[in-house]
Amino acid sequence: MDKKPRIVFMGTPAFAVASLNALLAAKMNVVGVVTAPDKPGGRGMQLQQSAVKQFALAHNLPLLQPEKLKAPEFFEALSAWKPDLQVVVAFRMLPEKIWSYPPMGTLNVHGSLLPQYRGAAPINWAIMNGEKETGVTTFQLQHAIDTGDILLQEHIGITENMTAGELHDTMMEVGAEVLVKTLEGLIEGKIKSVPQNEVTDECQIKHAPKIFTKDCEINWDAPLQKIHNHVRGLAPFPGAITKVDGKIVKLYSTLMEHEHAKEAPGTFVTDGKSFAKFACKDGYLLLNDIQWEGKKRMPIADFLRGYRKPE
């Protein structure tokens, strides 16, 4: 290809900003940006701009914020940009008319090593399932979600106490780098796409569906390692949920104590001064911080200063 393709970028949160910034830094020809409409938020419920919108405005990039992706006026405005290629990072599901429109198709950056962990929450589920490794995949969009042909992948290690938030931040930067490499490879004709069914058999695929409240509840009958994975896979959002003294608490950062627990699994154990932990069937889950119902997240030492065990 003699010239760089005309690229339309689609994304909404801060995770997507890193990729958009990388495209500009690599001198890619970004001709327009599509992001979510402004939404009310904060204490005053003022209209909030997405992270991608703020970045686009700061860099004088043409911008669209469609309410409905199937609206004729959106397609008309999009087609006026004459994109050769579209890049999607953390955006909504696109209608076929949109993703199939550019001659070079539409690329997506996904936070897993596809075909593993297709779905809305790949970062969370990889940690919750105790994976030692995950990664980033660029692939071509097609009909079914996260099933398109793979272009490039980069592996990322998951350490024992890494949280979903920490993995998110690492993946955000790695994903941006992989996206640029993918586009450079496509422009130079050096990348050959690989169908996902050639990578892993369908029956061996783990999925990453959207997380609901029931998914956040801690099962104290599970092994200590699984509970620890559950907590860190949901930190910092939405947070693992349990109860202490009949009140809901959220756990965000924990460590494992591999010693025999005298108490029943799920029992809250504390000296009231320096430590708090939950008994598990094969050890203790030591708490680094906690969020009591109706309170802010706080270090366990601060929590214990105000904690009084019911009589």
C-alpha positions as CSV (number, residue, x, y, z in Angstrom):
1,M,0.0,0.0,0.0
2,D,1.5,3.3,-1.1
3,K,-0.2,5.6,1.4
4,K,-1.5,5.1,4.9
5,P,-5.2,4.1,5.1
6,R,-7.8,6.6,6.3
7,I,-8.7,5.3,9.8
8,V,-11.8,5.9,11.9
9,F,-11.3,5.1,15.6
10,M,-14.2,4.0,17.8
11,G,-13.9,3.8,21.6
12,T,-15.1,5.3,24.9
13,P,-13.2,4.8,28.1
14,A,-9.6,5.6,29.2
15,F,-8.5,2.1,28.1
16,A,-9.2,3.2,24.5
17,V,-7.4,6.5,24.8
18,A,-4.0,4.8,25.0
19,S,-4.6,3.1,21.6
20,L,-5.8,6.3,20.0
21,N,-2.8,8.2,21.3
22,A,-0.5,5.5,20.0
23,L,-2.1,5.8,16.5
24,L,-1.4,9.5,16.5
25,A,2.2,9.0,17.8
26,A,2.8,6.6,15.0
27,K,1.6,9.2,12.5
28,M,-1.4,7.0,11.4
29,N,-4.0,8.8,9.3
30,V,-6.9,9.1,11.8
31,V,-9.7,11.0,10.0
32,G,-12.4,10.7,12.6
33,V,-13.4,9.4,16.1
34,V,-16.7,7.8,17.2
35,T,-17.5,7.7,20.9
36,A,-20.5,7.4,23.2
37,P,-22.9,10.3,23.8
38,D,-22.3,12.5,26.9
39,K,-24.0,11.0,30.0
40,P,-25.1,12.5,33.3
41,G,-22.8,11.6,36.2
42,G,-21.2,12.8,39.4
43,R,-22.9,14.4,42.4
44,G,-24.6,17.1,40.3
45,M,-25.5,14.6,37.5
46,Q,-23.8,17.0,35.0
47,L,-23.2,15.7,31.5
48,Q,-19.9,13.9,31.4
49,Q,-17.7,13.5,28.3
50,S,-16.1,10.2,27.6
51,A,-12.3,9.9,28.0
52,V,-12.1,9.4,24.2
53,K,-14.1,12.5,23.5
54,Q,-11.9,14.6,25.7
55,F,-8.8,13.3,24.0
56,A,-10.3,13.8,20.5
57,L,-11.3,17.4,21.3
58,A,-7.9,18.2,22.7
59,H,-6.3,16.9,19.5
60,N,-8.8,18.6,17.1
61,L,-10.0,15.3,15.7
62,P,-13.4,15.2,13.9
63,L,-16.0,13.6,16.3
64,L,-19.3,11.7,16.1
65,Q,-21.4,10.7,19.1
66,P,-24.3,8.6,17.7
67,E,-27.2,7.7,20.0
68,K,-28.2,4.9,17.6
69,L,-25.6,3.1,15.5
70,K,-28.2,2.0,13.0
71,A,-29.5,5.5,12.4
72,P,-29.1,6.6,8.7
73,E,-27.7,9.9,9.6
74,F,-24.8,8.2,11.5
75,F,-23.9,6.1,8.5
76,E,-24.1,9.1,6.3
77,A,-21.7,11.1,8.5
78,L,-19.4,8.1,8.9
79,S,-19.2,7.4,5.2
80,A,-18.4,11.1,4.5
81,W,-15.0,10.4,6.2
82,K,-14.3,7.7,3.5
83,P,-12.6,5.3,5.9
84,D,-10.4,2.6,4.5
85,L,-10.3,0.9,7.9
86,Q,-12.0,1.2,11.3
87,V,-10.4,0.4,14.7
88,V,-12.6,-0.5,17.7
89,V,-11.3,-0.4,21.2
90,A,-13.8,-0.8,24.1
91,F,-16.9,0.3,22.2
92,R,-20.4,-0.9,21.6
93,M,-21.4,-3.8,19.4
94,L,-21.5,-2.6,15.8
95,P,-24.2,-3.3,13.2
96,E,-22.9,-5.3,10.2
97,K,-23.5,-2.3,7.9
98,I,-21.0,-0.3,9.9
99,W,-18.3,-2.9,10.6
100,S,-18.3,-4.2,7.0
101,Y,-18.3,-0.8,5.4
102,P,-14.6,0.0,5.0
103,P,-12.6,-1.8,2.3
104,M,-10.1,-3.0,4.8
105,G,-12.7,-4.0,7.3
106,T,-12.8,-3.3,11.0
107,L,-10.2,-4.3,13.6
108,N,-10.8,-4.8,17.3
109,V,-8.4,-4.9,20.2
110,H,-9.5,-7.5,22.8
111,G,-8.1,-8.1,26.3
112,S,-7.4,-11.8,26.0
113,L,-5.6,-14.4,23.9
114,L,-8.5,-15.2,21.7
115,P,-10.3,-17.5,21.3
116,Q,-10.0,-17.8,25.1
117,Y,-12.2,-15.4,27.1
118,R,-14.5,-14.0,24.5
119,G,-16.9,-11.6,26.0
120,A,-17.4,-8.4,28.0
121,A,-15.0,-9.0,31.0
122,P,-11.9,-10.9,29.9
123,I,-9.6,-9.3,32.3
124,N,-11.7,-10.1,35.3
125,W,-12.5,-13.7,34.4
126,A,-8.9,-14.6,33.6
127,I,-7.8,-13.6,37.1
128,M,-10.9,-15.1,38.8
129,N,-10.1,-18.4,37.0
130,G,-6.5,-18.3,38.3
131,E,-4.8,-17.9,34.9
132,K,-1.0,-17.4,35.0
133,E,-1.0,-15.7,31.6
134,T,-3.3,-13.7,29.4
135,G,-2.7,-11.2,26.6
136,V,-4.0,-8.9,23.9
137,T,-5.4,-9.9,20.5
138,T,-6.1,-7.8,17.4
139,F,-8.6,-9.4,15.1
140,Q,-11.1,-8.7,12.3
141,L,-14.7,-8.2,13.2
142,Q,-17.3,-10.5,11.8
143,H,-20.9,-11.6,12.7
144,A,-20.4,-13.4,16.1
145,I,-18.9,-11.5,19.0
146,D,-15.1,-11.9,19.3
147,T,-14.9,-14.7,16.7
148,G,-13.1,-12.9,13.9
149,D,-9.7,-14.0,12.4
150,I,-6.7,-13.3,14.6
151,L,-4.1,-10.8,13.3
152,L,-1.6,-10.4,16.2
153,Q,-1.3,-11.4,19.8
154,E,1.0,-10.4,22.7
155,H,1.2,-12.5,25.9
156,I,1.1,-10.9,29.4
157,G,2.0,-12.7,32.7
158,I,-0.4,-12.6,35.7
159,T,1.4,-12.6,39.1
160,E,-0.1,-14.2,42.2
161,N,-1.5,-11.0,43.7
162,M,-2.1,-8.9,40.6
163,T,-5.6,-7.3,40.5
164,A,-7.8,-6.7,37.6
165,G,-7.1,-3.0,37.8
166,E,-3.3,-3.6,37.6
167,L,-3.7,-6.0,34.7
168,H,-6.1,-3.5,33.0
169,D,-3.4,-0.8,33.1
170,T,-0.7,-3.1,31.8
171,M,-3.0,-4.3,29.0
172,M,-4.0,-0.8,28.1
173,E,-0.4,0.0,27.1
174,V,0.4,-3.4,25.6
175,G,-2.8,-3.2,23.5
176,A,-1.9,0.1,22.1
177,E,1.5,-1.2,21.0
178,V,0.0,-4.3,19.4
179,L,-2.5,-2.2,17.6
180,V,0.2,-0.1,16.0
181,K,2.2,-3.2,15.0
182,T,-0.9,-4.7,13.5
183,L,-1.6,-1.6,11.4
184,E,2.0,-1.3,10.3
185,G,1.9,-5.0,9.3
186,L,-1.3,-4.6,7.4
187,I,0.0,-1.6,5.5
188,E,3.2,-3.4,4.6
189,G,1.3,-6.6,3.7
190,K,3.2,-8.7,6.3
191,I,0.3,-10.0,8.4
192,K,-1.7,-13.1,7.5
193,S,-4.9,-13.5,9.5
194,V,-5.6,-16.9,11.3
195,P,-9.1,-18.3,11.8
196,Q,-9.8,-18.9,15.5
197,N,-10.9,-22.5,15.0
198,E,-7.3,-23.2,13.9
199,V,-6.0,-22.0,17.3
200,T,-8.2,-23.8,19.8
201,D,-11.1,-26.3,19.6
202,E,-14.4,-24.7,20.6
203,C,-15.1,-27.2,23.4
204,Q,-11.9,-25.9,25.2
205,I,-12.8,-22.3,25.1
206,K,-13.4,-20.3,28.4
207,H,-15.8,-17.4,28.2
208,A,-15.9,-13.9,29.8
209,P,-19.5,-12.8,30.2
210,K,-20.6,-9.6,31.8
211,I,-20.3,-9.6,35.5
212,F,-23.4,-9.3,37.7
213,T,-23.9,-8.9,41.4
214,K,-24.3,-12.6,42.0
215,D,-20.8,-13.1,40.4
216,C,-19.3,-10.9,43.0
217,E,-20.5,-12.9,46.1
218,I,-17.8,-14.8,47.8
219,N,-18.3,-18.6,48.3
220,W,-16.6,-19.4,51.5
221,D,-16.8,-23.1,50.8
222,A,-14.3,-22.7,48.0
223,P,-10.5,-23.2,48.5
224,L,-8.4,-20.2,49.7
225,Q,-6.7,-19.8,46.4
226,K,-9.9,-19.6,44.5
227,I,-11.3,-17.0,46.9
228,H,-8.2,-14.9,46.7
229,N,-8.4,-15.0,42.9
230,H,-12.1,-14.0,43.1
231,V,-11.2,-10.9,45.2
232,R,-8.4,-9.7,43.0
233,G,-10.3,-10.5,39.8
234,L,-13.0,-8.0,40.9
235,A,-10.7,-5.3,42.2
236,P,-11.1,-2.4,42.0
237,F,-14.5,-2.7,40.3
238,P,-17.1,-4.0,41.0
239,G,-15.5,-5.5,44.2
240,A,-16.0,-8.9,45.8
241,I,-18.9,-9.0,48.2
242,T,-19.5,-10.7,51.6
243,K,-21.0,-9.9,55.0
244,V,-19.5,-9.0,58.4
245,D,-21.8,-8.7,61.4
246,G,-24.8,-8.8,59.0
247,K,-23.6,-5.9,57.0
248,I,-22.4,-6.0,53.4
249,V,-18.6,-5.4,52.8
250,K,-16.5,-5.3,49.7
251,L,-13.0,-6.7,49.6
252,Y,-10.3,-5.4,47.2
253,S,-6.9,-6.5,48.3
254,T,-6.0,-9.7,50.1
255,L,-3.2,-12.1,50.9
256,M,-3.2,-15.8,51.6
257,E,-2.2,-17.3,54.9
258,H,-1.5,-21.0,54.4
259,E,-2.2,-22.3,58.0
260,H,-4.9,-24.4,59.5
261,A,-8.0,-22.3,60.3
262,K,-9.7,-23.1,63.6
263,E,-12.9,-21.2,62.7
264,A,-15.6,-22.2,60.2
265,P,-15.1,-20.9,56.7
266,G,-16.4,-17.4,56.3
267,T,-15.7,-16.4,59.9
268,F,-14.4,-12.9,60.4
269,V,-11.3,-13.0,62.6
270,T,-9.5,-9.9,64.1
271,D,-7.5,-8.8,67.0
272,G,-9.3,-5.4,66.7
273,K,-6.0,-3.6,66.2
274,S,-3.6,-4.8,63.6
275,F,-5.2,-7.5,61.4
276,A,-8.4,-8.8,60.1
277,K,-9.0,-12.0,58.1
278,F,-11.6,-14.5,57.0
279,A,-11.2,-18.2,57.9
280,C,-11.2,-20.6,54.9
281,K,-11.3,-24.3,54.8
282,D,-7.6,-24.4,54.0
283,G,-6.2,-21.2,55.5
284,Y,-7.0,-17.6,56.1
285,L,-7.7,-14.7,53.7
286,L,-5.8,-11.7,55.1
287,L,-7.4,-8.3,54.4
288,N,-5.4,-5.3,53.2
289,D,-8.4,-3.0,52.7
290,I,-12.1,-3.1,53.0
291,Q,-15.3,-1.1,52.2
292,W,-17.9,-1.2,54.9
293,E,-21.6,-0.7,53.8
294,G,-22.2,3.0,53.3
295,K,-18.5,3.9,53.8
296,K,-15.5,4.6,51.6
297,R,-12.8,2.0,50.8
298,M,-10.1,2.2,53.5
299,P,-6.9,0.4,54.7
300,I,-7.7,-2.3,57.2
301,A,-5.9,-0.4,60.0
302,D,-8.2,2.6,59.5
303,F,-11.2,0.3,59.5
304,L,-10.2,-1.4,62.7
305,R,-9.9,1.9,64.5
306,G,-13.6,2.4,64.2
307,Y,-14.7,-1.2,64.3
308,R,-16.5,-2.6,67.4
309,K,-17.4,-6.3,67.4
310,P,-21.1,-6.9,68.3
311,E,-21.6,-8.4,71.8
